[in-house]
Amino acid sequence: MDWNRVEGNWKQIKGKAKEQWGKLTDDDLDVISGRRDQLEGKIQERYGYAKDQARKEIDEWYNSQKW
């Protein structure tokens, strides 16, 4: 699955993102709307991560999913 399909299925996938990053609010997830750059930014903001750390976490989460 490529990231475009994540965007297209965000309503179903955002629950999985919320499980992974519990500090993200429902409003955050609505604003993110499946956009990877937005997800990276919100993870940085909520967790105080550097951009590289946020990107690494997203990659690990994405690759661990059973799409």
Gaussian input, Z-matrix of N, CA and C with variables (Angstrom, degrees):
# hf/3-21g

backbone

0 1
 N
 C     1     B1
 C     2     B2     1     A1
 N     3     B3     2     A2     1     D1
 C     4     B4     3     A3     2     D2
 C     5     B5     4     A4     3     D3
 N     6     B6     5     A5     4     D4
 C     7     B7     6     A6     5     D5
 C     8     B8     7     A7     6     D6
 N     9     B9     8     A8     7     D7
 C    10    B10     9     A9     8     D8
 C    11    B11    10    A10     9     D9
 N    12    B12    11    A11    10    D10
 C    13    B13    12    A12    11    D11
 C    14    B14    13    A13    12    D12
 N    15    B15    14    A14    13    D13
 C    16    B16    15    A15    14    D14
 C    17    B17    16    A16    15    D15
 N    18    B18    17    A17    16    D16
 C    19    B19    18    A18    17    D17
 C    20    B20    19    A19    18    D18
 N    21    B21    20    A20    19    D19
 C    22    B22    21    A21    20    D20
 C    23    B23    22    A22    21    D21
 N    24    B24    23    A23    22    D22
 C    25    B25    24    A24    23    D23
 C    26    B26    25    A25    24    D24
 N    27    B27    26    A26    25    D25
 C    28    B28    27    A27    26    D26
 C    29    B29    28    A28    27    D27
 N    30    B30    29    A29    28    D28
 C    31    B31    30    A30    29    D29
 C    32    B32    31    A31    30    D30
 N    33    B33    32    A32    31    D31
 C    34    B34    33    A33    32    D32
 C    35    B35    34    A34    33    D33
 N    36    B36    35    A35    34    D34
 C    37    B37    36    A36    35    D35
 C    38    B38    37    A37    36    D36
 N    39    B39    38    A38    37    D37
 C    40    B40    39    A39    38    D38
 C    41    B41    40    A40    39    D39
 N    42    B42    41    A41    40    D40
 C    43    B43    42    A42    41    D41
 C    44    B44    43    A43    42    D42
 N    45    B45    44    A44    43    D43
 C    46    B46    45    A45    44    D44
 C    47    B47    46    A46    45    D45
 N    48    B48    47    A47    46    D46
 C    49    B49    48    A48    47    D47
 C    50    B50    49    A49    48    D48
 N    51    B51    50    A50    49    D49
 C    52    B52    51    A51    50    D50
 C    53    B53    52    A52    51    D51
 N    54    B54    53    A53    52    D52
 C    55    B55    54    A54    53    D53
 C    56    B56    55    A55    54    D54
 N    57    B57    56    A56    55    D55
 C    58    B58    57    A57    56    D56
 C    59    B59    58    A58    57    D57
 N    60    B60    59    A59    58    D58
 C    61    B61    60    A60    59    D59
 C    62    B62    61    A61    60    D60
 N    63    B63    62    A62    61    D61
 C    64    B64    63    A63    62    D62
 C    65    B65    64    A64    63    D63
 N    66    B66    65    A65    64    D64
 C    67    B67    66    A66    65    D65
 C    68    B68    67    A67    66    D66
 N    69    B69    68    A68    67    D67
 C    70    B70    69    A69    68    D68
 C    71    B71    70    A70    69    D69
 N    72    B72    71    A71    70    D70
 C    73    B73    72    A72    71    D71
 C    74    B74    73    A73    72    D72
 N    75    B75    74    A74    73    D73
 C    76    B76    75    A75    74    D74
 C    77    B77    76    A76    75    D75
 N    78    B78    77    A77    76    D76
 C    79    B79    78    A78    77    D77
 C    80    B80    79    A79    78    D78
 N    81    B81    80    A80    79    D79
 C    82    B82    81    A81    80    D80
 C    83    B83    82    A82    81    D81
 N    84    B84    83    A83    82    D82
 C    85    B85    84    A84    83    D83
 C    86    B86    85    A85    84    D84
 N    87    B87    86    A86    85    D85
 C    88    B88    87    A87    86    D86
 C    89    B89    88    A88    87    D87
 N    90    B90    89    A89    88    D88
 C    91    B91    90    A90    89    D89
 C    92    B92    91    A91    90    D90
 N    93    B93    92    A92    91    D91
 C    94    B94    93    A93    92    D92
 C    95    B95    94    A94    93    D93
 N    96    B96    95    A95    94    D94
 C    97    B97    96    A96    95    D95
 C    98    B98    97    A97    96    D96
 N    99    B99    98    A98    97    D97
 C   100   B100    99    A99    98    D98
 C   101   B101   100   A100    99    D99
 N   102   B102   101   A101   100   D100
 C   103   B103   102   A102   101   D101
 C   104   B104   103   A103   102   D102
 N   105   B105   104   A104   103   D103
 C   106   B106   105   A105   104   D104
 C   107   B107   106   A106   105   D105
 N   108   B108   107   A107   106   D106
 C   109   B109   108   A108   107   D107
 C   110   B110   109   A109   108   D108
 N   111   B111   110   A110   109   D109
 C   112   B112   111   A111   110   D110
 C   113   B113   112   A112   111   D111
 N   114   B114   113   A113   112   D112
 C   115   B115   114   A114   113   D113
 C   116   B116   115   A115   114   D114
 N   117   B117   116   A116   115   D115
 C   118   B118   117   A117   116   D116
 C   119   B119   118   A118   117   D117
 N   120   B120   119   A119   118   D118
 C   121   B121   120   A120   119   D119
 C   122   B122   121   A121   120   D120
 N   123   B123   122   A122   121   D121
 C   124   B124   123   A123   122   D122
 C   125   B125   124   A124   123   D123
 N   126   B126   125   A125   124   D124
 C   127   B127   126   A126   125   D125
 C   128   B128   127   A127   126   D126
 N   129   B129   128   A128   127   D127
 C   130   B130   129   A129   128   D128
 C   131   B131   130   A130   129   D129
 N   132   B132   131   A131   130   D130
 C   133   B133   132   A132   131   D131
 C   134   B134   133   A133   132   D132
 N   135   B135   134   A134   133   D133
 C   136   B136   135   A135   134   D134
 C   137   B137   136   A136   135   D135
 N   138   B138   137   A137   136   D136
 C   139   B139   138   A138   137   D137
 C   140   B140   139   A139   138   D138
 N   141   B141   140   A140   139   D139
 C   142   B142   141   A141   140   D140
 C   143   B143   142   A142   141   D141
 N   144   B144   143   A143   142   D142
 C   145   B145   144   A144   143   D143
 C   146   B146   145   A145   144   D144
 N   147   B147   146   A146   145   D145
 C   148   B148   147   A147   146   D146
 C   149   B149   148   A148   147   D147
 N   150   B150   149   A149   148   D148
 C   151   B151   150   A150   149   D149
 C   152   B152   151   A151   150   D150
 N   153   B153   152   A152   151   D151
 C   154   B154   153   A153   152   D152
 C   155   B155   154   A154   153   D153
 N   156   B156   155   A155   154   D154
 C   157   B157   156   A156   155   D155
 C   158   B158   157   A157   156   D156
 N   159   B159   158   A158   157   D157
 C   160   B160   159   A159   158   D158
 C   161   B161   160   A160   159   D159
 N   162   B162   161   A161   160   D160
 C   163   B163   162   A162   161   D161
 C   164   B164   163   A163   162   D162
 N   165   B165   164   A164   163   D163
 C   166   B166   165   A165   164   D164
 C   167   B167   166   A166   165   D165
 N   168   B168   167   A167   166   D166
 C   169   B169   168   A168   167   D167
 C   170   B170   169   A169   168   D168
 N   171   B171   170   A170   169   D169
 C   172   B172   171   A171   170   D170
 C   173   B173   172   A172   171   D171
 N   174   B174   173   A173   172   D172
 C   175   B175   174   A174   173   D173
 C   176   B176   175   A175   174   D174
 N   177   B177   176   A176   175   D175
 C   178   B178   177   A177   176   D176
 C   179   B179   178   A178   177   D177
 N   180   B180   179   A179   178   D178
 C   181   B181   180   A180   179   D179
 C   182   B182   181   A181   180   D180
 N   183   B183   182   A182   181   D181
 C   184   B184   183   A183   182   D182
 C   185   B185   184   A184   183   D183
 N   186   B186   185   A185   184   D184
 C   187   B187   186   A186   185   D185
 C   188   B188   187   A187   186   D186
 N   189   B189   188   A188   187   D187
 C   190   B190   189   A189   188   D188
 C   191   B191   190   A190   189   D189
 N   192   B192   191   A191   190   D190
 C   193   B193   192   A192   191   D191
 C   194   B194   193   A193   192   D192
 N   195   B195   194   A194   193   D193
 C   196   B196   195   A195   194   D194
 C   197   B197   196   A196   195   D195
 N   198   B198   197   A197   196   D196
 C   199   B199   198   A198   197   D197
 C   200   B200   199   A199   198   D198

   B1=1.4539
   B2=1.5262
   B3=1.3071
   B4=1.4522
   B5=1.5320
   B6=1.3249
   B7=1.4608
   B8=1.5326
   B9=1.3190
   B10=1.4653
   B11=1.5239
   B12=1.3195
   B13=1.4657
   B14=1.5193
   B15=1.3350
   B16=1.4701
   B17=1.5263
   B18=1.3241
   B19=1.4700
   B20=1.5219
   B21=1.3197
   B22=1.4542
   B23=1.5142
   B24=1.3259
   B25=1.4686
   B26=1.5280
   B27=1.3084
   B28=1.4568
   B29=1.5278
   B30=1.3190
   B31=1.4672
   B32=1.5181
   B33=1.3256
   B34=1.4543
   B35=1.5299
   B36=1.3187
   B37=1.4629
   B38=1.5274
   B39=1.3200
   B40=1.4640
   B41=1.5219
   B42=1.3259
   B43=1.4574
   B44=1.5134
   B45=1.3319
   B46=1.4645
   B47=1.5246
   B48=1.3229
   B49=1.4630
   B50=1.5275
   B51=1.3167
   B52=1.4681
   B53=1.5368
   B54=1.3300
   B55=1.4686
   B56=1.5295
   B57=1.3207
   B58=1.4719
   B59=1.5219
   B60=1.3201
   B61=1.4618
   B62=1.5212
   B63=1.3210
   B64=1.4561
   B65=1.5145
   B66=1.3324
   B67=1.4608
   B68=1.5266
   B69=1.3214
   B70=1.4576
   B71=1.5199
   B72=1.3153
   B73=1.4625
   B74=1.5224
   B75=1.3233
   B76=1.4650
   B77=1.5205
   B78=1.3325
   B79=1.4685
   B80=1.5217
   B81=1.3350
   B82=1.4727
   B83=1.5176
   B84=1.3406
   B85=1.4576
   B86=1.5206
   B87=1.3292
   B88=1.4641
   B89=1.5241
   B90=1.3349
   B91=1.4652
   B92=1.5272
   B93=1.3258
   B94=1.4673
   B95=1.5229
   B96=1.3117
   B97=1.4653
   B98=1.5375
   B99=1.3391
   B100=1.4569
   B101=1.5100
   B102=1.3227
   B103=1.4675
   B104=1.5259
   B105=1.2948
   B106=1.4631
   B107=1.5274
   B108=1.3104
   B109=1.4652
   B110=1.5277
   B111=1.3167
   B112=1.4625
   B113=1.5284
   B114=1.3275
   B115=1.4581
   B116=1.5273
   B117=1.3195
   B118=1.4631
   B119=1.5256
   B120=1.3181
   B121=1.4606
   B122=1.5190
   B123=1.3184
   B124=1.4687
   B125=1.5227
   B126=1.3325
   B127=1.4654
   B128=1.5305
   B129=1.3146
   B130=1.4601
   B131=1.5296
   B132=1.3143
   B133=1.4616
   B134=1.5363
   B135=1.3117
   B136=1.4711
   B137=1.5238
   B138=1.3269
   B139=1.4531
   B140=1.5294
   B141=1.3224
   B142=1.4568
   B143=1.5188
   B144=1.3287
   B145=1.4619
   B146=1.5248
   B147=1.3262
   B148=1.4552
   B149=1.5285
   B150=1.3166
   B151=1.4658
   B152=1.5321
   B153=1.3253
   B154=1.4666
   B155=1.5280
   B156=1.3328
   B157=1.4639
   B158=1.5254
   B159=1.3270
   B160=1.4655
   B161=1.5247
   B162=1.3213
   B163=1.4633
   B164=1.5303
   B165=1.3358
   B166=1.4628
   B167=1.5273
   B168=1.3195
   B169=1.4692
   B170=1.5258
   B171=1.3259
   B172=1.4648
   B173=1.5237
   B174=1.3241
   B175=1.4657
   B176=1.5289
   B177=1.3343
   B178=1.4633
   B179=1.5267
   B180=1.3249
   B181=1.4681
   B182=1.5273
   B183=1.3254
   B184=1.4598
   B185=1.5268
   B186=1.3411
   B187=1.4610
   B188=1.5236
   B189=1.3153
   B190=1.4634
   B191=1.5262
   B192=1.3241
   B193=1.4610
   B194=1.5184
   B195=1.3087
   B196=1.4636
   B197=1.5350
   B198=1.2920
   B199=1.4726
   B200=1.5003
   A1=108.56
   A2=117.04
   A3=118.83
   A4=109.19
   A5=115.31
   A6=119.40
   A7=112.29
   A8=119.08
   A9=121.09
   A10=111.26
   A11=116.66
   A12=119.90
   A13=110.99
   A14=116.72
   A15=119.69
   A16=108.33
   A17=116.14
   A18=120.04
   A19=110.70
   A20=116.92
   A21=121.22
   A22=113.91
   A23=117.04
   A24=121.97
   A25=111.92
   A26=116.62
   A27=120.98
   A28=112.96
   A29=118.45
   A30=119.80
   A31=111.15
   A32=117.42
   A33=120.74
   A34=111.76
   A35=116.38
   A36=121.46
   A37=112.41
   A38=118.09
   A39=118.76
   A40=113.01
   A41=118.48
   A42=120.12
   A43=111.91
   A44=116.03
   A45=120.61
   A46=110.53
   A47=116.36
   A48=120.40
   A49=109.76
   A50=117.06
   A51=121.50
   A52=110.54
   A53=117.00
   A54=120.17
   A55=110.61
   A56=116.19
   A57=121.33
   A58=111.67
   A59=116.79
   A60=122.26
   A61=109.08
   A62=115.84
   A63=122.39
   A64=114.96
   A65=117.22
   A66=119.54
   A67=112.59
   A68=117.44
   A69=120.28
   A70=108.47
   A71=116.03
   A72=120.40
   A73=110.32
   A74=115.51
   A75=119.79
   A76=110.33
   A77=116.60
   A78=119.96
   A79=111.13
   A80=116.91
   A81=120.24
   A82=109.84
   A83=115.70
   A84=120.06
   A85=111.62
   A86=117.62
   A87=120.27
   A88=110.95
   A89=116.48
   A90=120.76
   A91=110.67
   A92=116.87
   A93=122.13
   A94=110.16
   A95=115.49
   A96=122.27
   A97=112.81
   A98=115.46
   A99=119.45
   A100=115.52
   A101=117.82
   A102=120.23
   A103=109.63
   A104=114.86
   A105=120.64
   A106=112.08
   A107=118.53
   A108=120.57
   A109=111.13
   A110=116.44
   A111=120.93
   A112=110.42
   A113=116.66
   A114=121.47
   A115=110.24
   A116=116.86
   A117=120.96
   A118=110.56
   A119=116.07
   A120=120.53
   A121=112.84
   A122=116.91
   A123=120.59
   A124=111.48
   A125=116.92
   A126=119.65
   A127=109.44
   A128=116.83
   A129=120.46
   A130=110.31
   A131=115.79
   A132=121.68
   A133=111.29
   A134=117.36
   A135=121.46
   A136=113.31
   A137=117.22
   A138=121.01
   A139=113.46
   A140=117.62
   A141=120.75
   A142=113.40
   A143=116.52
   A144=121.59
   A145=110.70
   A146=114.18
   A147=120.79
   A148=107.83
   A149=116.23
   A150=120.86
   A151=111.62
   A152=117.25
   A153=120.80
   A154=111.67
   A155=116.57
   A156=120.26
   A157=110.38
   A158=117.20
   A159=120.80
   A160=109.82
   A161=117.34
   A162=121.52
   A163=110.62
   A164=116.55
   A165=121.23
   A166=110.67
   A167=117.01
   A168=119.95
   A169=111.46
   A170=116.53
   A171=119.96
   A172=109.88
   A173=117.34
   A174=120.68
   A175=110.94
   A176=116.70
   A177=120.24
   A178=110.79
   A179=116.61
   A180=120.99
   A181=110.43
   A182=115.88
   A183=121.67
   A184=110.69
   A185=116.55
   A186=120.81
   A187=113.12
   A188=117.93
   A189=121.07
   A190=112.96
   A191=116.80
   A192=120.16
   A193=111.46
   A194=115.28
   A195=121.75
   A196=107.75
   A197=115.19
   A198=119.73
   A199=107.30
   D1=130.18
   D2=176.78
   D3=-94.58
   D4=168.69
   D5=-173.54
   D6=-61.93
   D7=-28.16
   D8=177.79
   D9=-59.17
   D10=-35.48
   D11=178.25
   D12=-72.40
   D13=-29.58
   D14=173.87
   D15=-61.87
   D16=-47.34
   D17=178.86
   D18=-58.49
   D19=-44.37
   D20=-177.46
   D21=-67.94
   D22=-25.89
   D23=-178.42
   D24=-112.52
   D25=24.58
   D26=-172.61
   D27=-56.89
   D28=-38.07
   D29=-178.70
   D30=-58.94
   D31=-36.64
   D32=178.44
   D33=-79.79
   D34=-33.62
   D35=-172.60
   D36=-85.02
   D37=-23.88
   D38=-173.80
   D39=-63.22
   D40=-25.12
   D41=174.30
   D42=-63.56
   D43=-38.85
   D44=177.40
   D45=-66.67
   D46=-37.94
   D47=177.95
   D48=-65.81
   D49=-39.86
   D50=179.34
   D51=-64.65
   D52=-37.77
   D53=176.37
   D54=-62.55
   D55=-40.96
   D56=-178.29
   D57=-71.79
   D58=-44.06
   D59=-176.21
   D60=-122.83
   D61=82.02
   D62=-174.48
   D63=-64.60
   D64=-18.56
   D65=178.70
   D66=-76.62
   D67=-12.24
   D68=177.21
   D69=-77.27
   D70=131.03
   D71=-179.94
   D72=-85.01
   D73=166.72
   D74=175.32
   D75=-60.06
   D76=-38.10
   D77=177.17
   D78=-63.69
   D79=-41.33
   D80=176.52
   D81=-57.04
   D82=-48.14
   D83=-177.05
   D84=-64.97
   D85=-34.59
   D86=176.45
   D87=-65.87
   D88=-41.61
   D89=179.33
   D90=-67.22
   D91=-41.03
   D92=-179.80
   D93=-58.63
   D94=-44.67
   D95=174.10
   D96=51.33
   D97=32.85
   D98=176.45
   D99=86.68
   D100=-3.35
   D101=-178.87
   D102=-79.92
   D103=122.77
   D104=-175.83
   D105=-59.98
   D106=-43.50
   D107=-178.82
   D108=-61.96
   D109=-37.44
   D110=177.81
   D111=-67.50
   D112=-41.17
   D113=177.93
   D114=-61.73
   D115=-45.57
   D116=177.68
   D117=-57.44
   D118=-46.33
   D119=-178.24
   D120=-62.77
   D121=-42.99
   D122=-179.14
   D123=-68.93
   D124=-36.60
   D125=176.99
   D126=-65.68
   D127=-41.63
   D128=176.66
   D129=-59.19
   D130=-46.18
   D131=-176.67
   D132=-65.16
   D133=-48.50
   D134=-174.13
   D135=-75.41
   D136=-32.91
   D137=-174.73
   D138=-107.28
   D139=-7.71
   D140=-179.85
   D141=71.59
   D142=27.39
   D143=-178.92
   D144=-84.97
   D145=154.10
   D146=168.56
   D147=-74.37
   D148=160.90
   D149=-178.02
   D150=-56.94
   D151=-42.12
   D152=-179.66
   D153=-62.76
   D154=-40.12
   D155=179.74
   D156=-66.09
   D157=-43.10
   D158=178.99
   D159=-62.67
   D160=-43.90
   D161=179.99
   D162=-62.18
   D163=-41.92
   D164=179.33
   D165=-62.67
   D166=-44.53
   D167=179.70
   D168=-62.68
   D169=-41.80
   D170=179.17
   D171=-63.65
   D172=-43.96
   D173=178.65
   D174=-59.55
   D175=-45.48
   D176=-179.54
   D177=-64.12
   D178=-43.21
   D179=178.99
   D180=-62.89
   D181=-47.92
   D182=-178.48
   D183=-59.00
   D184=-45.83
   D185=-177.42
   D186=-72.24
   D187=-18.87
   D188=-179.92
   D189=-87.90
   D190=-11.35
   D191=-177.28
   D192=-74.12
   D193=147.05
   D194=175.33
   D195=-96.21
   D196=84.93
   D197=-176.79
   D198=-77.28

